């Protein structure tokens, strides 16, 4: 693919040891010839691919001593000829090199244009590109692993294998329709039933990993709820291991949602300490209670905190609000003597940090799952989930009607399933979807 030369700063703009300016297109060496003077006898036009050359980078108003490397198509990230300048990482230097490259004939790249060219040139799939941006934006080890699963084309390989099986079914159907005199319909129908059932099973297995995959990638939302003065803020501080929330014996101290985050076994957990849920004449506190109810509905897990020394009807009323939710009931203040009169999952002392680590383990098990291998393969992207869901629905329809319709009508549902799967790899994705994905990237990528 022949393209005009594009250029961008590929590293963060700021004071650093080294900055990288990347040029990709049909003739990036022609740009390099105008602004790079190598040390030694090798001319820029004679650069050996994948070899780093040192020399002077001439800019408007100053010269920097740096390096230049040439990647020859198709063995480059974009699949095009590519040149990189490695200069000193000062802001003025980096901008100066970029400005000079622009004056020498390159155009400033748009968001994600380098990666988009890699996709267009067959260097990675659409899901691979999504994995790359997921890795860049990941805030936890598990998020990086989830992105890497996509980036290394593991999902694409699975999807391609499923599409190949559907292609074989379509080929069998076409052969039967082309030669009806050979009476192949019964044989083709039975083979199609076996193959479509197998593909459907694999799709459903992938779909079943979506909920956990989303949590591994994006983190788990945990809401801490209960009536006022049960020690919710103290519990948050104990789990974070620092004082994030204001702690007071005065009921209603927490007026707004206080948030904090920790990593448990490589997965990010986002905690929201809410205002105590109760009726209040205080307008500000009432707003806080309203936010608490919003957190209650949006959390993946609720920690329902009860004060061991003060269990009453209000606790029962709050507990009724958690119906249908994933809840861990936490009895707090076990440092105070007395019996526990309410059912619970774990008893802690936020004040003394007793059983706080046990609580963290339970939080992980209740969400990501006990014994779950976060190094496994999971479906993480909502776009992929809905594409697989459509593919599965088409196969369900095909199998429901397989003995009731002619083979040409059956092939319509099979082809619909094949096309839905192709949206994941990019084979059948619309231009709008493709552009939206690459718009998420920064300019230098």
N, C-alpha and C positions, 0 to 999 in steps of 0.2 A: 504494500500500500504506500503510495506516494503522498506525502503531506508537507505542508509548509513547516518551517522550523518554529518550534515553540520553546519558550524559556521560562524558568521560574526558579526561585530560591527553594531548595528542597529541605533545608534545615530551618529550625526556628530562628527568627530574626531577633538577634540580641548579642551581647558580648559573649563570645565563646572562643575556644581554641581554633576551631575550623568551621567553615561554612561551605556548603555545596550548592553550586548553581548548575542546573541541568538543562541541556538543550537537546531536543529530539525532533527528528523530521527527515526530510530527504537529503539535506546537505549541511549537517551541523558542523562538519569540518571546515566548510567555507567561512563560517562565522568565527571559528577558533583561529583560523589563519590570520584574521584581521586583528586579533587582540592577544595572541599568545606567542611568545618568543622562547622556544625551547633552549635549554642548555645542551650543547652538543651539536652534532651535525645532522641529526634526523629532522627533516622538515615536517610540519604539521600534516601535510598531505600524505606523508609516508608513515604516519604513526601505525605501529603494530597494535591491533586490537587487544584490549584487556591489559595493556602495559601502562603504568603510571609514568608520565614524563614531568620533570621539574623545569621551571622557567619563569619568565616574567609575564604577568598579566597586566597588559597596558589598558588603563582606563582614562577617562577624560579628567585630567588634572593630577593624576597620581599613578604610580605603578606598584603592584604588589608582587611578592615572590611566592609562588604557589605551585600547584600541580594540575595536570590535565590528563584525562584518560578518555580513550575512544572505545565505544562498544559497537561492533559491526552487526547490522541486521542479518539474520533474525535473532542473534544471540544477545539480546538486550531486554530490559524490562518491558519496553513498549513494543518490541519487535521491529523497531526502526533503527536506523543509525542514530547513535546517541553520543553526546560529549558531555563530560562533567568537568567543571573547574572546582578545585579545592583551594580556597583562599583562606586567609586569616579571618577569624570570625567577628571582626568589628562591624557595627551597624553601617558606618559610612563606607567601609571597604566592600561589604556585601552588596549594598545598594549600588555602589559605583560599578561593580562587575556586571550586575544585572542591567544597569542603564547602558553600559557599553555594548552588551550583547544585543540589546534592543536596537541600538543605533547601527549595528552591523547586519541587520536584516532579520532578526528573529522577532517573533510576536509573543507577547505575554500570554502564558497559558491560562486557561480558565480552570475553575475548580474541578479537580479530578481528571483533567484532560489527559495526563500521562497514563493513568490507569485505564481510562476509557479507550485510549489507543491500544493498550495492551489487550483489552477485551476484543476490540475490533480486529486485531491482528491474530487472534486465536492464542494468545499467550496465557490467558486465564478465562474462566467462565464468569458469568454474572454473579453466581453465588460465591465464587472465589474472590471477586472484587468486594462483595459484601463482608466476607470474612476478614479481608485486609483492613477495612475501615473499622470493623469490630475490634480487631487487635489493637489498632491505634488508639481507640477510645476506651479500651478496657480499663477498669479501675481495680480489678482483682485478678488473681492467678487463674481462677476458673473462667473468667471472662476472656482472658487471653487464649486459654485452651479451646474454648468454644469457637472463637474466631479462627483459630488455627485449623480446626476441623474443616471449616469452609474453605479457607485459603489454600490448603493443600489438596483441594478438589475431592475430598472423600465423599461428600454428599453428592457432588456432580457425578462421580463414578457410580454411586448407587442408583441415581436417577437414570443415568444413561443405560445401565444394565436393565432397568425396568422398561425403559422405552424400547430397547432392543427386543425384549420378549413380546411387547405389544406389536412391534413391527412384524415379527414372525407370525403372530396371529392374523394380522391384516393381510399378510402375503398368502397364507393358507386360504383365507376367505376369498381373496381375489382369484386365486387359482381355481377354486371351486366354482366361482361365478363364470370364469372364462371357459370352463370345460364341464358344463352341467351334465353332459351325457355320461360322464364317468361316475355319476352318483356318489360324489365325495362328501355330500352335505352332512350326513350322519357322522362320518369320521372327523370332519372339520369341526363340527359342533362340539363333540366330546373333547377334542384336543383344546379347543378354545376355552371350554369350561374349566379344564384343569389349569391352564396357563393363567386365565383371568383370575381365578380363585387364588392362585399362588401370588400373583402380583398384588392383588387386593390385600392379602395378608401382610406382605412386606410394607405396603403403604400404611396400613393401620398400626404396624409396629413402630414406624417412624412417627406417626401422629401421636402415639402414646407418650413419646418423650418430650413433647412440646412444653408442657407445664413446668417440668423440672428444668428443661433447657433454658427457658426464659428466666427462671430464677438464678441459674448458674451464670448466665450472661449479664443480667441486669441487676441482680441482687434481690434480696428478700425483704419485704416491708413488714415490720413488726410493730404493732400498736400496743402501747401499755395503757390499760384502762382500769377503772375502779372508782370508788367514791373518793371524796377528798380525804387527805391525810392518812392514806393507807401505806405511804412510803414508795409511791411510784417513782418520784424524782430521785429518791435515795437509791432505788434499785437500778435506775438508768445510770447514775454516777458509778455504782459498783460494777456494772457490766463494762462501762467504758474505761474504768479505772482512773477517772479524773472527774472533777466537779464541773459538769456541764449544766445541770439544772440547779436552781435555787432551792434549798431545802429549808423548811420551816415547820414548826408545830402548828402554825395557824392554818386552818382549813381554807382551801381556795387560793393558796399562794400561786400555783401555776395557773396563769390566765390564758396563755397562748400555747401552741404546740412547740415543745422543745425537742430538737432532733439530734441524733448522734449516730455514728456508724462504726462497726468493727468487722474484722475478718474472722470467720470461724471455718477452719479447715479449707482455707483458700477461697471461700465464698463470702461476698459482701452482704452484710445485714444492716438495714437502715431502721433505726428505732425512732419511734415518735412517742414522747411522754406527753400525755394529754391532760387537760384540766379534769379535775374530779367531776364525775357526772352526778349532778343533783339539781333540784329546783333552786333558783337563785333570783333575788330581786335586784342584784347588782348587774347592771347592763353589761359591764366589761366581762365579768365572770360568765354571764349568760352566753356571750359570744364565744368564749373559750369552750364552754360546754358544747355549743353547736359544732365547733371544730372537732371536738372529741368524737362526736357521733359520725362525722365525716371520715375521720381516720378509722373508726370502727368498721365502716363499710368498705374501705379501700385497702385494708391490710391483708397480707397473705397469712398472717398469724397474729392472734391476739394474746397478750399476757394479761389475764384477769387477776389483778392484785387485790388480796383481801388482808385486812389487818386482823391478825390472830386475836387481838385483845378487844376487838369491837366488831363482831359479826352481827348484822341486823337485817331487817327487811329490805333496806336499800341495796344490799349486796345481791339479794335474790332478784330484785327488779332489774339491776344492771346485767346480771347473768342471763336474764330472759332476752336481752337485746342481742346476745351472741348466738342465738339459735341459728344453726346452719353454717356457722363459722368454724374455722379451725382455731381451737382455744387451748391454752395451757393455763390452768388455775394455779396461781402462786400464792401460798400463804406466807406473809411477811411478819417480821418481828418475833422470830423464834428465840431471840435472845431474852425475851421476857417470859417468865415462868407462866405456866397455865396450859390447859388442854386445848386441842384444836377441835372445833365443833363443826367444821365445814369440810366437805369433800375437797381434795386437792390433788394436784399432780406432783408438786414439789414444794417443800417448805424451806424458806430461806431466811437469813437475817441480812438485810441490805446494809445495816449498820456495821456488822462484823464481817460481811462478805462471805458468810457461811453458805455453802452449796451454790454459790454463784456460778462456778465452773460447771457444776452438774446441770444447772439451768441452761447454760450455753449449749451443752451437748444435746439436751432435750430439744432446744429450739432448732438445732440443725437436723435432728432426726425427724421432727414433726414436719419439716418443710422440704429440705433436699432429700432426706431419706436415710434411715439407718442402713449402713453397709453399701450405700450408693457410691459407685466409682465415678468421681467427677472427671476422671481422665477418659471416660467413655464418650461415645458419640451421641449428641442430642440435637434435636431440632430446636433452633433458637429464634429464627426470624419469623415474624408474623406473616410476611409475604409468602414464605415457603409453606407455612402451615395451611393457608387458605388455598394455595395452588394444589397441595396434596389432598386437601379435603374435597376440592372439585374433581380431582382425578378419581378419588375413591367413590364419589357419588355417581360418576359416569360408569364406573365398573359395576357398582351395585345395580344400576339400571340395566346394564348389558346382561348381567347374570340373571336378573329377574325375568327378562324377556327372551332369553336365549333359545327357549323351545317354542316361543310364540310368534317370532318374527322371522322374516327372511334374512339371509346373511348380509345383504346390502344394507338393511336397516340396522343390523347388529353392529356393522363396521362403523356406523356413525358415532355410537357411544364409545367404542374402543378408540377411535381417532380423537374424540373429545378428551379422553383421558390422557392420551399421548401428548396432545397439545398443552394440557394443563401442566404436565410434568416438565415440558420444554420451557415453561416460564421460569423455572428455577435455574436451569443452566443458561438460559438466555436464547435458546434456539427459537422460541416463539414469543419472547417478551416484546411488548410494544415499545416504540421509541420513547414514549412518555415515561414508562417505567424505568427504562435504561437511563434517561437523562436525570430522573429524580434520584436514582442511586448514586450516580457520580457527582451530583451536586452536593452530596454530604461530605466530600473530600475537601481538603485544603487545596490551595492553588498549587503548591509544590509537589503534590502527589497525583 
